[in-house]
């Protein structure tokens, strides 16, 4: 398997879990018509609040609640700005992101007098399943947060597709006037969705600081909030697509972590890169639902051919460490740029304040 061994899969799952939870919450919020581009700041707040609580209490569960509480405050603030005051959602989100970064940076230097390195969450294997070949250790011998994330994603999927709440959520994001006329509280549902999104981001941030790394550092989320936003856009607001996008980002991140320690890029990395390009091409085809080739398709095709040739030739080469570190974010930009026009797939009322007087 080369670098793609069991340890690699475990690393990819650990990286994917917080991004997936944050992206799932953001998907719910955007389905209701509210986008929070300040998700990075909310995750940072959750990470700091959890770490601060952990240094004071030493209790993991209480610390996760602390991270959740800190993030929920930002969810309430976002709701007040975007829903009640009807401030532009992009502007509100940027303000939320900057506020989260500023507050956590200040408090980390002022309130944490004696930083401690905490013990990360312990892994718990699921009997029988943990002994499955390859996937057993990666999927069924993880910490509680990863199991809870999987449960939350499944519950959200069921709620969005099989319940009246899911129908109402989609109606609020598509035609809030009609939803209001049918007796659905547009304001209440948007509040709930926005606060839920912040809560998911806060728990994701808490996991980074006290569940995985064991310490809080300035800007430690490292752009994961933006990756969650990119995953929702790339998925065309579908939960299955969110999972695919997060998987691609996590595998890329796990790959760059392994490659930093190697002297050259192994053949299987070029093959994996070619497969990712194939996925991007398929995504473009699904968005357009046509066979007409564009310049973007031609460019991606050239990249695919180059990757295949490189995989066959297997040249002995490597890249600078900063470029490896940028890989997940470069991939996110490429994926967004090549996904085609996804605006027509977005909820119709996304970013548009609802004025009940219009009815």
Buried (B, 14 or more C-beta within 10 A) or exposed (E): EEBBEBEBBBBBBBBBBBBBBBBBBBBBBBBBBBBBBBBBBBBBBBBBBBBBBBBEEEEBEEBBBBBBBBBBBBBBBBBBBBBEEEBEBBEBBBBBBEBBBEBBBEBBEEEBEEEEEBEBBEBEEBEEEBEBEEEBBBBBBBBBBBBBBBEBBEEBBEBBEEEEEBBBBBBBBBBBBEBBEEEBEBBEBBBBBBBBBBBBBBBBBBBBBBBBBBBBBEEBBBBBBBBBBBBBBBBBBEBEBBBBBBBBBBBBBBBBBBBEEEEEBBBBBBBBBBEBBEBBBEBBEEBEEEEEEEEBBEEBEEBBEBBBEBBEEEEEEEBEEEEBBBBBBEBBEBBBEBBBEBEEBBBEBBBBBBEEEEE
